[in-house]
Amino acid sequence: MALRPLAFGARFVDKGRTVRVKAKAKDPKRYVVEVSRAGQKTRRREHASLGSAVKDFASAWRARLN
């Protein structure tokens, strides 16, 4: 099975909170999860695998409920 970098990203927006996952521009085999809120600094976390990036994305999205 061939391994290819993520060819697209994901972005969820709700009540001024945005969570994104995308391939890193300089190294497409690494992934970045960004969490931004209106009026606050954007938090970025890098991941070596798509699986861990998606888990972090889901965790960050669920955190909006608290």
Steps between C-alpha positions, in 0.01 A plus 500: 500500500637838400517779754413847378467824692158647571386668178238711675433650839213512743352809665216517751359837612257562786427821695830670422713189555681342205684166500709405196717207399726526196826372357803705596612722212873424523467130583179342362558181705436697822167649604396812688191548720402864555248619757399866478244708685392856443726732699747229605832373370487204260638176646689270260607142565707285263456125456711239323202290389157573360339273760633699793408829330140386446475384862626838618256674262208302643612564857531874436158509335336315790669738747276783374213337690663570839 
